[in-house]
Amino acid sequence: MLRCDGDRVVIVGGGIAGALLAKTLQNHADVVLIDPKEYFEIPWVNVRAKLDPTVVERTVIPHADYLTDAKVVTAKAVGVDDSVVLTSIGRTVGYDFLVIATGRTCTRPQSRPERLEMFHRDKDRIAAASSVLIIGGGPIGVELAAEIIMDSPDKRVTLVHGGPRLLMVMSPRASAKALEWLRSKNVTVLLDQTIDVDLAGTGDGHDGQRDFTTSAGETVSADCHFVCTGRPVASGWLRGTFLGEYIDAEGRLVVDEHLRVGRLKNVFAIGDITDVPEAKQGYLAQRHAMVVSRNLRLLLRSAGPEHKLHRYKASKAAITVTLGRRDAVSELPFMSLVGHIPGVVKPRDLYVSRTRRMMGIKGSRNGES
Ligand SMILES: Cc1cc2nc3c(=O)[nH]c(=O)nc-3n(C[C@H](O)[C@H](O)[C@H](O)COP(=O)(O)OP(=O)(O)OC[C@H]3O[C@@H](n4cnc5c(N)ncnc54)[C@H](O)[C@@H]3O)c2cc1C
């Protein structure tokens, strides 16, 4: 067991939120990060990476590259009590402060090389296919359809979406613009239809042409397919523990204005797993991490009067969905935009340089900056 001595902060989940928190706290506390992967990744680059795997060289980053003064336990957390986290490798990790940052369920390989290889396999599958089926018309499905059709206008791309409009997280105007853009590029979009995800397989794509039948009885033939439906929140491991009572109907952890779970004095939650009433976005998960980082530094210095703790205020998120390399639809707090302008709002490098700077990562594994 890893024992603690008053200033141990255990962070469960090394995604956008947990990784940033670990990085900013490592010189102020005895930090332990528990994550089943040996690396941190920038998820919003993953769609483009299916067409151009070279981009992930800079976005799949070993935890060891930015955590120079923290311990990393490569395992899943499988249980917790009021002082210890239990991991899938049988190791227990004691804590003084606990931060839950497990985001959404997602199975990823443990090592960086295996992860990079996945993107190369996707690229090969797409390159070999003359027809591609995408299931799910949320931001990921729309971005993937747009990337594929811009890269290879001759491919037959079909997007099947269960709702009455694409991009339900955005305004009807933004949905209509995305639909118009995709249809103008000859992407077939089938709305209000579903395809049984189990019959379609849960993987990222399969080789060889296959017929898929939609809920409306239409047949879609495709050489490869991608399932881009939403993933549930990764709170299953907390059910049956003392934190189970703070999980809401959607699986999210109920936090207070200081991002503490319930009103527990030493347990926080950040990122997509929280019930903060706002769109689940990476840049907001980073803001959660910074608020909790400041609060933990206060609490580590002293018992910290309650009124000094920083508050997190939910924001109306700005959401930008890219449509290939130049266009995008953007939902800003007071308007929606479509075309080249939002394509500028979200820079061409998809905030990779900015995120790397935040994580204090200079240069890259192959020498570029
Ligand atoms: C394709 C795509 C495009 C996106 N585009 C944007 C965008 O343009 N802008 C934007 O701001 N946001 C975007 N988002 C949303 C953004 O990525 C998420 O809001 C953000 O990743 C949430 O961060 P998180 O740290 O809460 O969770 P995650 O990033 O999901 O990280 C969760 C971490 O927890 C780990 N974990 C899970 N279960 C356990 C366990 N039991 N024990 C230990 N570790 C565990 C996982 O391995 C993972 O490392 C996009 C998301 C996707 C998938």
The ligand as a MOL file (V3000), in Angstrom:
LIG
                    3D

  0  0  0     0  0            999 V3000
M  V30 BEGIN CTAB
M  V30 COUNTS 53 58 0 0 0
M  V30 BEGIN ATOM
M  V30 1 C -13.7060 13.4480 -30.4890 0
M  V30 2 C -13.9520 14.4730 -29.4250 0
M  V30 3 C -13.9520 15.8080 -29.7500 0
M  V30 4 C -14.0700 16.7840 -28.7520 0
M  V30 5 N -13.9490 18.0970 -29.1050 0
M  V30 6 C -13.8010 19.0120 -28.1250 0
M  V30 7 C -13.4300 20.3480 -28.4290 0
M  V30 8 O -13.2480 20.6950 -29.5850 0
M  V30 9 N -13.2890 21.2390 -27.4170 0
M  V30 10 C -13.4870 20.8620 -26.1140 0
M  V30 11 O -13.3080 21.7180 -25.2140 0
M  V30 12 N -13.8600 19.6050 -25.7850 0
M  V30 13 C -14.0220 18.6730 -26.7470 0
M  V30 14 N -14.3600 17.3970 -26.4430 0
M  V30 15 C -14.7600 17.0730 -25.0620 0
M  V30 16 C -13.5480 16.8500 -24.1750 0
M  V30 17 O -12.6480 15.9700 -24.7820 0
M  V30 18 C -14.0180 16.3100 -22.8210 0
M  V30 19 O -14.8980 17.2480 -22.2580 0
M  V30 20 C -12.8260 16.0930 -21.8980 0
M  V30 21 O -11.9920 15.0910 -22.4430 0
M  V30 22 C -13.2800 15.6870 -20.5010 0
M  V30 23 O -12.1290 15.5400 -19.7200 0
M  V30 24 P -12.1240 14.5850 -18.4450 0
M  V30 25 O -10.7230 14.6430 -17.9130 0
M  V30 26 O -13.2540 14.8620 -17.5600 0
M  V30 27 O -12.3910 13.1050 -18.9970 0
M  V30 28 P -11.5720 12.2330 -20.0380 0
M  V30 29 O -10.7620 13.0830 -20.9410 0
M  V30 30 O -12.6060 11.2950 -20.5880 0
M  V30 31 O -10.5370 11.4210 -19.1530 0
M  V30 32 C -10.9540 10.4550 -18.2300 0
M  V30 33 C -9.7210 9.6920 -17.7680 0
M  V30 34 O -10.1120 8.8240 -16.7230 0
M  V30 35 C -9.5120 7.5540 -16.9050 0
M  V30 36 N -10.3610 6.5830 -16.2220 0
M  V30 37 C -11.6160 6.1850 -16.5410 0
M  V30 38 N -12.0650 5.2870 -15.6300 0
M  V30 39 C -11.0570 5.1180 -14.7230 0
M  V30 40 C -10.9140 4.3410 -13.5500 0
M  V30 41 N -11.8870 3.5260 -13.0870 0
M  V30 42 N -9.7430 4.4130 -12.8820 0
M  V30 43 C -8.7360 5.2380 -13.2920 0
M  V30 44 N -8.8390 6.0090 -14.4100 0
M  V30 45 C -9.9820 5.9490 -15.1050 0
M  V30 46 C -9.4380 7.3910 -18.4170 0
M  V30 47 O -8.4020 6.4850 -18.7570 0
M  V30 48 C -9.0870 8.8100 -18.8470 0
M  V30 49 O -7.6990 8.9990 -18.8290 0
M  V30 50 C -14.2790 16.3860 -27.4060 0
M  V30 51 C -14.3460 15.0310 -27.0870 0
M  V30 52 C -14.1690 14.0760 -28.0730 0
M  V30 53 C -14.1990 12.5980 -27.6740 0
M  V30 END ATOM
M  V30 BEGIN BOND
M  V30 1 1 1 2
M  V30 2 1 2 3
M  V30 3 2 2 52
M  V30 4 2 3 4
M  V30 5 1 4 5
M  V30 6 1 4 50
M  V30 7 2 5 6
M  V30 8 1 6 7
M  V30 9 1 6 13
M  V30 10 2 7 8
M  V30 11 1 7 9
M  V30 12 1 9 10
M  V30 13 2 10 11
M  V30 14 1 10 12
M  V30 15 2 12 13
M  V30 16 1 13 14
M  V30 17 1 14 15
M  V30 18 1 14 50
M  V30 19 1 15 16
M  V30 20 1 16 17
M  V30 21 1 16 18
M  V30 22 1 18 19
M  V30 23 1 18 20
M  V30 24 1 20 21
M  V30 25 1 20 22
M  V30 26 1 22 23
M  V30 27 1 23 24
M  V30 28 2 24 25
M  V30 29 1 24 26
M  V30 30 1 24 27
M  V30 31 1 27 28
M  V30 32 2 28 29
M  V30 33 1 28 30
M  V30 34 1 28 31
M  V30 35 1 31 32
M  V30 36 1 32 33
M  V30 37 1 33 34
M  V30 38 1 33 48
M  V30 39 1 34 35
M  V30 40 1 35 36
M  V30 41 1 35 46
M  V30 42 1 36 37
M  V30 43 1 36 45
M  V30 44 2 37 38
M  V30 45 1 38 39
M  V30 46 1 39 40
M  V30 47 2 39 45
M  V30 48 1 40 41
M  V30 49 2 40 42
M  V30 50 1 42 43
M  V30 51 2 43 44
M  V30 52 1 44 45
M  V30 53 1 46 47
M  V30 54 1 46 48
M  V30 55 1 48 49
M  V30 56 2 50 51
M  V30 57 1 51 52
M  V30 58 1 52 53
M  V30 END BOND
M  V30 END CTAB
M  END
